[in-house]
Amino acid sequence: MGQAEEDDRERAGKGILHPEGIRAARALAAGVVHEVNNILGVIIGNAHLAKKNLSNAEAVERYIGEVRNAAEEGREIMRQLSMLGREEATRARVISLNDLAHQVASALATPVEVELSGIDPTVRLDLWLAQDALSSVVGFMSATTSVTSLKITTRVLGRAAMVTIEDDGPSPTKDELAALFTPFTNLDRRPKIGLDLTKLAHLAERNGGHVAAAVREPRGLRVVLTLPLTDEAF
């Protein structure tokens, strides 16, 4: 094993490893209650205002629009929670992580450097969930206003495939790193992550892998997805 691979393995081992977020059922339940209560508050408040202003068609339309937006947000939370509730990858297939990295990068406005492994990492995953989860995490990292570049790297180390995502935004604090895998967490200097990183960690865990988050030097955030390679031909 070369020095570069040793360095990659060492970096992957650093940071906050997830399974705590998935196992923390009480934290998840509390987050769901908080989010749903917020949504219900918006719906009830705007419905009340609409009723009070029935003679003002423009105001009613605005209030009903807020009700609709809140309902859509609630539906999205339920959709993501339903993904976390799956016991198995029901649409599993062997996919190329190199292809997945390209697809994710091509959808972003932020400049992305993509460095792909010469050995195309292939793993068995739920294709749609993998695309959704990885795209959401990359989108979260690139959405930070001070991020000017993003790097996605794929590597094969032994029988494991790694996807590393790095940005140059503000470095998370120790507490922020610890909170990243908690559903619905809010970070002071970064956008709301919601269920996205938790979902990616869940996808990795149920396929025998893990996700780590760490501070990138000299600044920024690094997220590393590690998964066992499949023996099935792609």
Secondary structure as a PSIPRED ss2 file (coil, helix, strand):
# PSIPRED VFORMAT (PSIPRED V4.0)

   1 M C   1.000  0.000  0.000
   2 G C   1.000  0.000  0.000
   3 Q H   0.000  1.000  0.000
   4 A H   0.000  1.000  0.000
   5 E H   0.000  1.000  0.000
   6 E H   0.000  1.000  0.000
   7 D H   0.000  1.000  0.000
   8 D H   0.000  1.000  0.000
   9 R H   0.000  1.000  0.000
  10 E H   0.000  1.000  0.000
  11 R H   0.000  1.000  0.000
  12 A H   0.000  1.000  0.000
  13 G H   0.000  1.000  0.000
  14 K C   1.000  0.000  0.000
  15 G C   1.000  0.000  0.000
  16 I E   0.000  0.000  1.000
  17 L E   0.000  0.000  1.000
  18 H C   1.000  0.000  0.000
  19 P C   1.000  0.000  0.000
  20 E H   0.000  1.000  0.000
  21 G H   0.000  1.000  0.000
  22 I H   0.000  1.000  0.000
  23 R H   0.000  1.000  0.000
  24 A C   1.000  0.000  0.000
  25 A H   0.000  1.000  0.000
  26 R H   0.000  1.000  0.000
  27 A H   0.000  1.000  0.000
  28 L H   0.000  1.000  0.000
  29 A H   0.000  1.000  0.000
  30 A H   0.000  1.000  0.000
  31 G H   0.000  1.000  0.000
  32 V H   0.000  1.000  0.000
  33 V H   0.000  1.000  0.000
  34 H H   0.000  1.000  0.000
  35 E H   0.000  1.000  0.000
  36 V H   0.000  1.000  0.000
  37 N H   0.000  1.000  0.000
  38 N H   0.000  1.000  0.000
  39 I H   0.000  1.000  0.000
  40 L H   0.000  1.000  0.000
  41 G H   0.000  1.000  0.000
  42 V H   0.000  1.000  0.000
  43 I H   0.000  1.000  0.000
  44 I H   0.000  1.000  0.000
  45 G H   0.000  1.000  0.000
  46 N H   0.000  1.000  0.000
  47 A H   0.000  1.000  0.000
  48 H H   0.000  1.000  0.000
  49 L H   0.000  1.000  0.000
  50 A H   0.000  1.000  0.000
  51 K H   0.000  1.000  0.000
  52 K H   0.000  1.000  0.000
  53 N C   1.000  0.000  0.000
  54 L C   1.000  0.000  0.000
  55 S C   1.000  0.000  0.000
  56 N C   1.000  0.000  0.000
  57 A H   0.000  1.000  0.000
  58 E H   0.000  1.000  0.000
  59 A H   0.000  1.000  0.000
  60 V H   0.000  1.000  0.000
  61 E H   0.000  1.000  0.000
  62 R H   0.000  1.000  0.000
  63 Y H   0.000  1.000  0.000
  64 I H   0.000  1.000  0.000
  65 G H   0.000  1.000  0.000
  66 E H   0.000  1.000  0.000
  67 V H   0.000  1.000  0.000
  68 R H   0.000  1.000  0.000
  69 N H   0.000  1.000  0.000
  70 A H   0.000  1.000  0.000
  71 A H   0.000  1.000  0.000
  72 E H   0.000  1.000  0.000
  73 E H   0.000  1.000  0.000
  74 G H   0.000  1.000  0.000
  75 R H   0.000  1.000  0.000
  76 E H   0.000  1.000  0.000
  77 I H   0.000  1.000  0.000
  78 M H   0.000  1.000  0.000
  79 R H   0.000  1.000  0.000
  80 Q H   0.000  1.000  0.000
  81 L H   0.000  1.000  0.000
  82 S H   0.000  1.000  0.000
  83 M H   0.000  1.000  0.000
  84 L H   0.000  1.000  0.000
  85 G C   1.000  0.000  0.000
  86 R C   1.000  0.000  0.000
  87 E C   1.000  0.000  0.000
  88 E C   1.000  0.000  0.000
  89 A C   1.000  0.000  0.000
  90 T C   1.000  0.000  0.000
  91 R C   1.000  0.000  0.000
  92 A E   0.000  0.000  1.000
  93 R E   0.000  0.000  1.000
  94 V E   0.000  0.000  1.000
  95 I E   0.000  0.000  1.000
  96 S E   0.000  0.000  1.000
  97 L H   0.000  1.000  0.000
  98 N H   0.000  1.000  0.000
  99 D H   0.000  1.000  0.000
 100 L H   0.000  1.000  0.000
 101 A H   0.000  1.000  0.000
 102 H H   0.000  1.000  0.000
 103 Q H   0.000  1.000  0.000
 104 V H   0.000  1.000  0.000
 105 A H   0.000  1.000  0.000
 106 S H   0.000  1.000  0.000
 107 A C   1.000  0.000  0.000
 108 L C   1.000  0.000  0.000
 109 A C   1.000  0.000  0.000
 110 T C   1.000  0.000  0.000
 111 P C   1.000  0.000  0.000
 112 V E   0.000  0.000  1.000
 113 E E   0.000  0.000  1.000
 114 V E   0.000  0.000  1.000
 115 E E   0.000  0.000  1.000
 116 L C   1.000  0.000  0.000
 117 S C   1.000  0.000  0.000
 118 G C   1.000  0.000  0.000
 119 I C   1.000  0.000  0.000
 120 D C   1.000  0.000  0.000
 121 P C   1.000  0.000  0.000
 122 T E   0.000  0.000  1.000
 123 V E   0.000  0.000  1.000
 124 R E   0.000  0.000  1.000
 125 L E   0.000  0.000  1.000
 126 D E   0.000  0.000  1.000
 127 L H   0.000  1.000  0.000
 128 W H   0.000  1.000  0.000
 129 L H   0.000  1.000  0.000
 130 A H   0.000  1.000  0.000
 131 Q H   0.000  1.000  0.000
 132 D H   0.000  1.000  0.000
 133 A H   0.000  1.000  0.000
 134 L H   0.000  1.000  0.000
 135 S H   0.000  1.000  0.000
 136 S H   0.000  1.000  0.000
 137 V H   0.000  1.000  0.000
 138 V H   0.000  1.000  0.000
 139 G H   0.000  1.000  0.000
 140 F H   0.000  1.000  0.000
 141 M H   0.000  1.000  0.000
 142 S H   0.000  1.000  0.000
 143 A H   0.000  1.000  0.000
 144 T C   1.000  0.000  0.000
 145 T C   1.000  0.000  0.000
 146 S C   1.000  0.000  0.000
 147 V C   1.000  0.000  0.000
 148 T C   1.000  0.000  0.000
 149 S C   1.000  0.000  0.000
 150 L E   0.000  0.000  1.000
 151 K E   0.000  0.000  1.000
 152 I E   0.000  0.000  1.000
 153 T E   0.000  0.000  1.000
 154 T E   0.000  0.000  1.000
 155 R E   0.000  0.000  1.000
 156 V E   0.000  0.000  1.000
 157 L E   0.000  0.000  1.000
 158 G C   1.000  0.000  0.000
 159 R C   1.000  0.000  0.000
 160 A E   0.000  0.000  1.000
 161 A E   0.000  0.000  1.000
 162 M E   0.000  0.000  1.000
 163 V E   0.000  0.000  1.000
 164 T E   0.000  0.000  1.000
 165 I E   0.000  0.000  1.000
 166 E E   0.000  0.000  1.000
 167 D E   0.000  0.000  1.000
 168 D C   1.000  0.000  0.000
 169 G C   1.000  0.000  0.000
 170 P C   1.000  0.000  0.000
 171 S C   1.000  0.000  0.000
 172 P C   1.000  0.000  0.000
 173 T C   1.000  0.000  0.000
 174 K H   0.000  1.000  0.000
 175 D H   0.000  1.000  0.000
 176 E H   0.000  1.000  0.000
 177 L H   0.000  1.000  0.000
 178 A H   0.000  1.000  0.000
 179 A H   0.000  1.000  0.000
 180 L C   1.000  0.000  0.000
 181 F C   1.000  0.000  0.000
 182 T C   1.000  0.000  0.000
 183 P C   1.000  0.000  0.000
 184 F C   1.000  0.000  0.000
 185 T E   0.000  0.000  1.000
 186 N E   0.000  0.000  1.000
 187 L E   0.000  0.000  1.000
 188 D C   1.000  0.000  0.000
 189 R C   1.000  0.000  0.000
 190 R E   0.000  0.000  1.000
 191 P E   0.000  0.000  1.000
 192 K E   0.000  0.000  1.000
 193 I E   0.000  0.000  1.000
 194 G E   0.000  0.000  1.000
 195 L C   1.000  0.000  0.000
 196 D H   0.000  1.000  0.000
 197 L H   0.000  1.000  0.000
 198 T H   0.000  1.000  0.000
 199 K H   0.000  1.000  0.000
 200 L H   0.000  1.000  0.000
 201 A H   0.000  1.000  0.000
 202 H H   0.000  1.000  0.000
 203 L H   0.000  1.000  0.000
 204 A H   0.000  1.000  0.000
 205 E H   0.000  1.000  0.000
 206 R C   1.000  0.000  0.000
 207 N C   1.000  0.000  0.000
 208 G C   1.000  0.000  0.000
 209 G C   1.000  0.000  0.000
 210 H E   0.000  0.000  1.000
 211 V E   0.000  0.000  1.000
 212 A E   0.000  0.000  1.000
 213 A E   0.000  0.000  1.000
 214 A E   0.000  0.000  1.000
 215 V E   0.000  0.000  1.000
 216 R C   1.000  0.000  0.000
 217 E C   1.000  0.000  0.000
 218 P C   1.000  0.000  0.000
 219 R C   1.000  0.000  0.000
 220 G C   1.000  0.000  0.000
 221 L E   0.000  0.000  1.000
 222 R E   0.000  0.000  1.000
 223 V E   0.000  0.000  1.000
 224 V E   0.000  0.000  1.000
 225 L E   0.000  0.000  1.000
 226 T E   0.000  0.000  1.000
 227 L E   0.000  0.000  1.000
 228 P E   0.000  0.000  1.000
 229 L C   1.000  0.000  0.000
 230 T C   1.000  0.000  0.000
 231 D C   1.000  0.000  0.000
 232 E C   1.000  0.000  0.000
 233 A C   1.000  0.000  0.000
 234 F C   1.000  0.000  0.000
